[in-house]
Amino acid sequence: MTTTAADPAATTFTLQGDREVVMTRAFAAPRALVWRAITEAGHFARWWGPREYTCTVREMDVRPGGRWEAEQSTPAGAVHRFWGEYVEVTPPARLVHTQHYLEFPPLTVTITLDERDGETTLTSVTRFDVPESRADTLGMGMEWGARQSIDRLAELVTTL
């Protein structure tokens, strides 16, 4: 399944196999700039999460074995805590980390940044341990939140 918004620059969201979600988005920015936006806590907090949520980064030690932790707060006051560990860090091209949320099994996110003619394509592959985890996460609104996050990232890189 692939869904794409009407905007040609929008994020593609594809279910791959029974355990992966692949998102891609092109940015009119060099990959070093996109890399900064996804790996520097101050920038990350400005785009990660749905539009009406606020993000607080508790920890962001971007190195293999380093930890990260962030909270998304809703307007109603609910707090969603996410955390994980960086597995691979290859600036400015590749970032692999685990992600934990509630009681769900951890998942692995692999982000690659490919630059061509000053435009950077971000590809994010989220791999779930079991198909049921992907189904549950999608059912909780993963696509809705992820699309808004990537849209916010696209807006942020135009200001850096």
N, C-alpha and C positions, 0 to 999 in steps of 0.2 A: 504494500500500500504506500502510495506517495501522495502527499498533499502539499500544495504550494499556494500561497496567497497570490492575489491578482498582481501585486507589485513584482516585476521581474527580478528585483534585487532582494526579494524576501527569502526567508529561510525555507529550505526544503526539509521535510520531515518524513523519513522513510523507515518502515519496519523491515528489518533484514533477518531472515531466518525466523526462529522463534524466541531468540534471546537478545537481539540487538535493536537499537534505535540509532539511525544515522541522520545527523543534521548537517546541512551545508549552508554557507552564506558567503557571498562575496562582499568585500569592503573596499571602498575607494581610499585605501591607505596602505602604506608599506607594512610588511609583516612585523618589523621591529616595534612599530607603534601598537599594532594589535596585540603583540606579545606583552607589552607593558600593561595594556588595559586588562589582560586576563591574569597577570601574575603580580601586580602591585596592589596591595590591600586597599589603598585609597581609591583607586580606579575601580577595582572589583566591586566594592561596596556601592558604587554608583549605578551599576547595571545588572547585578545578579538578582533576579527575582522579578515577579510581576510588577507592573507599573505602580500599583497602589501600595506595594509593600516597601518597607525599608530594610536594608541589609546592614548588619553590623559584623565586621570581621573581627573575630576573637584571636585568631592565629593564622599566619600565612608564612610558612618557612619553606619557600620554594627551592627545594633541593631534594635529591633522592633520600628517602627516609624522613624528610621533614613533614611536619603535620600542618593541617589546615582545619579551621573551624569557622563557621559563619552561621548567623541567625537571620532568618527572614521574619519580620514582624508585620502582621496584618493590621489594617485600620481598626479592626475590632479588638485588637490586643493579643491575639494568638501569636505564639512564637514557634517557629519551625527551625530546629537545630540540625545542622548538617556538619559532618566532620569526616576526615580521612587522612590518608598519607600519600605523599608524592612518591611514585615508583620510578618514573623516568622524567628527567628534565633536560631537554636539548634545545637551548635558546638559539634562535627564535623560531624554531620549527616544530617542536613536538613536546607535548606535556601529557603524562599519564599519571592518573591518581585514582585512589579508591574513594568511594563516597558511602557514608552511612547515614541513615535516616530512620528514626524510630526503631521498631523491631525488625524491619526488613533486612534481608541478607544484604551484605555490602555489594556494591556494583563497581565496575571499573570504567572510567571515562578516559578515552584517548583522543586528544586534540592535536590535529596537525594544521600547520599554517603554510600554505604554498603561495608564493608571490610571483606574479607575471605582469610585466609592464606597469608596475606601481599599484596593482590591485592584488589584494590578498584574499584567498579563499580559505575559510576556516571549515574544517571537517571535524565533527565531534561524533565519536562512536561510543555509545553507552552500552556496555555488555552486562547483562544480568546473569546471576548464577543459575537461575531456573526460569522457565517460561512464565510460571505463575507470578513471579516478582515483576516481570515486565508488564503483564496484564494488570496487576494491582496498581502499579505506578501510573500506567496510562489512565486507568480508571479514576485515579485521584487528581488528574489534570496536568500530567507532565507536559503534554504538547502545548496546552494553553500557556503554562508558565514559561516553558522553554522558548517559545516563539517571542513572547514579550521580552524576555531577557536578551535574546539575540538582537531584537529590534533596538533595545536600549543600548546595547554594546555598539551597534552601528551608529547610533546618534552620538555616543560618547567619543568614538574615535575621530569624528569630525571636529571635535573641540580640543583635541590634544595637540 
